[in-house]
Amino acid sequence: MGRNPSEFKGNSQRPVDHVSSKDCQKFVKKLNKLTGKNFRLPTEAEWEYAARGGNKSKGYNYSGSNNIDEVAWYESNSGETTHPVATKKANELGLYDMSGNVYERCSDWYDCYQSSPQINPSGPSEGRSRVIRGGSWLNLKGGGCVYVRFSLSSECRTNFIGLRLAL
């Protein structure tokens, strides 16, 4: 992309931070052009399914464990910085850092959940803020639970927000 927007530099294995939704879309467009593939931000439902371990889920509170220290960088163990990816235990699908390091942007606009259960729900077609999921180096233990969700302005850039791509 020509430059690294992250606050935390010095190790190329750290997650990228300080990215807006628009920054993510620019990156995806460039990556797709370079690779000929169809990368994108995951929907919120896709993100949660992956974080919970998909069809291999063991029902953990965090992505890969009930012990957050095994799977996530968060307020108590991060030293107030991001860390290289994949240095904690993976979840059941072999995915790392879904409960901590940086929150991850989803493609869905934020809205309240529907009251009835749904299979692979999609978010509203427009909105004022986007869904972010996961946890970050900044949050307390509970913020990294696989069921926790937040909203964030699509243009916000901060040192605890990053991205994860779907293919």
The 8 nearest C-alpha neighbors of each residue, nearest first, counted from 0:
[[1, 2, 26, 3, 29, 25, 30, 4],
 [0, 2, 3, 4, 26, 29, 25, 22],
 [3, 1, 0, 4, 5, 15, 8, 26],
 [2, 4, 5, 1, 15, 0, 8, 6],
 [5, 3, 17, 2, 6, 16, 18, 15],
 [6, 4, 16, 7, 17, 15, 3, 8],
 [5, 7, 158, 8, 4, 16, 17, 157],
 [6, 8, 5, 81, 80, 9, 158, 16],
 [9, 7, 10, 6, 5, 11, 13, 3],
 [8, 10, 11, 7, 13, 12, 6, 5],
 [9, 11, 12, 8, 13, 83, 7, 82],
 [10, 12, 13, 9, 8, 83, 14, 15],
 [13, 11, 83, 10, 84, 14, 82, 85],
 [14, 12, 83, 82, 11, 84, 10, 15],
 [15, 13, 16, 12, 84, 161, 83, 101],
 [14, 16, 5, 161, 13, 17, 4, 162],
 [15, 17, 161, 5, 158, 160, 18, 159],
 [16, 18, 156, 157, 158, 5, 4, 160],
 [19, 17, 156, 22, 16, 161, 23, 20],
 [18, 20, 154, 22, 156, 21, 155, 153],
 [21, 19, 153, 23, 22, 154, 24, 18],
 [20, 22, 24, 19, 23, 25, 154, 153],
 [23, 21, 19, 25, 20, 24, 18, 26],
 [24, 22, 20, 26, 21, 25, 27, 19],
 [23, 25, 27, 21, 26, 22, 28, 20],
 [26, 24, 22, 28, 23, 27, 21, 29],
 [25, 27, 23, 29, 24, 28, 30, 22],
 [28, 26, 24, 30, 29, 25, 31, 39],
 [27, 29, 25, 31, 26, 30, 24, 32],
 [28, 30, 32, 26, 27, 31, 33, 25],
 [31, 29, 27, 33, 32, 28, 26, 34],
 [32, 30, 36, 34, 28, 35, 33, 29],
 [31, 33, 29, 30, 35, 34, 28, 36],
 [34, 32, 30, 31, 35, 29, 36, 28],
 [35, 33, 31, 36, 32, 30, 37, 29],
 [34, 36, 31, 32, 33, 37, 30, 38],
 [37, 35, 31, 34, 38, 32, 166, 30],
 [36, 38, 31, 166, 39, 35, 27, 34],
 [39, 37, 166, 165, 27, 36, 31, 164],
 [40, 38, 165, 164, 27, 41, 166, 37],
 [39, 41, 164, 106, 105, 165, 163, 42],
 [42, 40, 165, 105, 45, 46, 106, 164],
 [41, 43, 106, 45, 105, 44, 107, 46],
 [42, 44, 46, 45, 105, 107, 47, 41],
 [45, 43, 47, 42, 46, 119, 48, 120],
 [46, 44, 48, 42, 43, 47, 41, 49],
 [45, 47, 43, 49, 44, 48, 41, 50],
 [48, 46, 50, 44, 49, 45, 51, 43],
 [47, 49, 53, 45, 51, 46, 50, 44],
 [50, 48, 52, 53, 46, 47, 51, 45],
 [51, 49, 47, 62, 52, 48, 97, 46],
 [52, 50, 48, 49, 62, 56, 53, 47],
 [51, 53, 56, 91, 49, 92, 50, 55],
 [54, 52, 48, 49, 55, 56, 51, 92],
 [53, 55, 56, 52, 48, 92, 51, 91],
 [54, 56, 53, 52, 91, 57, 92, 51],
 [57, 55, 52, 58, 53, 54, 51, 91],
 [56, 58, 59, 55, 52, 91, 51, 63],
 [59, 57, 56, 60, 51, 52, 64, 65],
 [58, 60, 65, 64, 61, 57, 63, 62],
 [61, 59, 65, 144, 145, 58, 64, 62],
 [62, 60, 144, 145, 64, 59, 65, 98],
 [61, 63, 50, 90, 98, 51, 97, 64],
 [90, 64, 62, 61, 91, 89, 59, 70],
 [65, 63, 66, 59, 61, 62, 67, 70],
 [64, 66, 59, 60, 61, 67, 63, 62],
 [67, 65, 64, 68, 69, 61, 70, 60],
 [66, 68, 69, 70, 71, 65, 61, 64],
 [67, 69, 66, 70, 71, 72, 76, 87],
 [70, 68, 67, 66, 88, 87, 71, 64],
 [71, 69, 87, 88, 67, 68, 63, 96],
 [72, 70, 99, 98, 67, 68, 96, 73],
 [71, 73, 99, 100, 77, 136, 76, 135],
 [72, 74, 136, 77, 135, 138, 137, 75],
 [73, 75, 137, 138, 136, 139, 77, 76],
 [76, 74, 73, 77, 139, 78, 140, 72],
 [75, 77, 73, 74, 78, 72, 68, 136],
 [78, 76, 72, 79, 73, 136, 74, 80],
 [77, 79, 80, 76, 74, 75, 136, 81],
 [80, 78, 77, 136, 137, 74, 81, 73],
 [81, 79, 78, 77, 136, 82, 7, 137],
 [80, 82, 100, 136, 13, 7, 77, 83],
 [81, 83, 13, 84, 80, 100, 72, 77],
 [84, 82, 13, 12, 86, 85, 14, 81],
 [83, 85, 86, 13, 12, 82, 14, 96],
 [84, 86, 95, 87, 83, 96, 88, 89],
 [85, 87, 84, 83, 88, 82, 95, 96],
 [86, 88, 70, 85, 69, 71, 89, 95],
 [87, 89, 70, 69, 90, 95, 86, 63],
 [90, 88, 95, 93, 94, 63, 87, 70],
 [63, 89, 91, 93, 94, 62, 92, 52],
 [90, 92, 52, 93, 55, 63, 56, 89],
 [93, 91, 52, 90, 94, 53, 55, 49],
 [92, 94, 89, 90, 91, 95, 52, 88],
 [95, 93, 89, 90, 92, 96, 97, 91],
 [94, 96, 89, 85, 97, 90, 93, 88],
 [97, 95, 99, 98, 71, 100, 70, 85],
 [96, 98, 133, 99, 95, 62, 50, 134],
 [99, 97, 143, 133, 134, 71, 96, 62],
 [98, 100, 134, 135, 71, 72, 96, 73],
 [99, 101, 135, 136, 72, 81, 96, 71],
 [102, 100, 135, 159, 160, 161, 99, 134],
 [103, 101, 160, 134, 133, 135, 132, 161],
 [102, 104, 162, 161, 132, 131, 160, 163],
 [103, 105, 131, 162, 130, 161, 132, 106],
 [106, 104, 41, 42, 130, 43, 107, 40],
 [105, 107, 42, 40, 41, 108, 104, 129],
 [108, 106, 122, 105, 42, 129, 130, 43],
 [107, 109, 129, 126, 122, 123, 128, 130],
 [108, 110, 129, 130, 128, 150, 107, 126],
 [111, 109, 112, 108, 123, 122, 126, 150],
 [112, 110, 113, 109, 114, 122, 123, 108],
 [111, 113, 114, 110, 115, 122, 109, 116],
 [112, 114, 115, 111, 116, 117, 110, 120],
 [113, 115, 112, 116, 111, 117, 120, 110],
 [114, 116, 113, 117, 112, 118, 120, 111],
 [117, 115, 114, 118, 113, 120, 112, 119],
 [118, 116, 120, 119, 115, 113, 114, 121],
 [117, 119, 120, 116, 44, 121, 115, 45],
 [118, 120, 44, 117, 121, 45, 43, 42],
 [121, 119, 118, 117, 44, 122, 43, 42],
 [120, 122, 119, 123, 107, 42, 44, 43],
 [121, 123, 107, 108, 124, 120, 109, 110],
 [122, 124, 125, 108, 121, 110, 126, 107],
 [125, 123, 122, 108, 126, 107, 121, 109],
 [126, 124, 123, 108, 127, 122, 107, 109],
 [125, 127, 108, 128, 109, 123, 124, 129],
 [126, 128, 152, 129, 125, 108, 109, 153],
 [127, 129, 152, 151, 153, 109, 150, 126],
 [130, 128, 108, 109, 151, 150, 153, 107],
 [129, 131, 150, 109, 105, 149, 107, 108],
 [132, 130, 104, 103, 149, 105, 150, 102],
 [133, 131, 148, 103, 102, 149, 134, 130],
 [134, 132, 98, 102, 97, 143, 99, 103],
 [133, 135, 99, 143, 98, 102, 142, 101],
 [134, 136, 101, 99, 100, 137, 102, 138],
 [135, 137, 73, 100, 72, 74, 77, 138],
 [138, 136, 74, 135, 73, 79, 159, 139],
 [139, 137, 74, 135, 73, 142, 136, 134],
 [138, 140, 74, 142, 141, 73, 137, 75],
 [141, 139, 142, 143, 138, 73, 67, 74],
 [142, 140, 143, 144, 139, 138, 147, 134],
 [143, 141, 140, 134, 139, 138, 144, 147],
 [142, 144, 134, 98, 133, 141, 99, 140],
 [143, 145, 61, 60, 146, 147, 141, 142],
 [146, 144, 61, 147, 60, 62, 50, 51],
 [145, 147, 144, 148, 47, 60, 143, 132],
 [148, 146, 144, 145, 142, 132, 143, 149],
 [149, 147, 132, 131, 146, 130, 150, 133],
 [150, 148, 131, 130, 132, 151, 147, 109],
 [149, 151, 130, 129, 128, 109, 131, 152],
 [152, 150, 128, 129, 153, 130, 149, 131],
 [151, 153, 128, 155, 154, 129, 127, 150],
 [152, 154, 20, 128, 129, 155, 19, 151],
 [153, 155, 19, 152, 20, 156, 21, 18],
 [156, 154, 152, 19, 153, 157, 151, 18],
 [157, 155, 17, 18, 19, 154, 160, 158],
 [156, 158, 17, 159, 160, 155, 16, 18],
 [157, 159, 17, 16, 160, 6, 5, 156],
 [158, 160, 101, 157, 135, 102, 16, 161],
 [161, 159, 102, 101, 16, 157, 158, 103],
 [162, 160, 16, 103, 101, 15, 102, 18],
 [161, 163, 103, 104, 164, 160, 23, 102],
 [164, 162, 103, 40, 165, 104, 161, 41],
 [163, 165, 40, 39, 41, 38, 162, 166],
 [166, 164, 41, 39, 38, 40, 163, 37],
 [165, 38, 37, 39, 164, 36, 41, 40]]
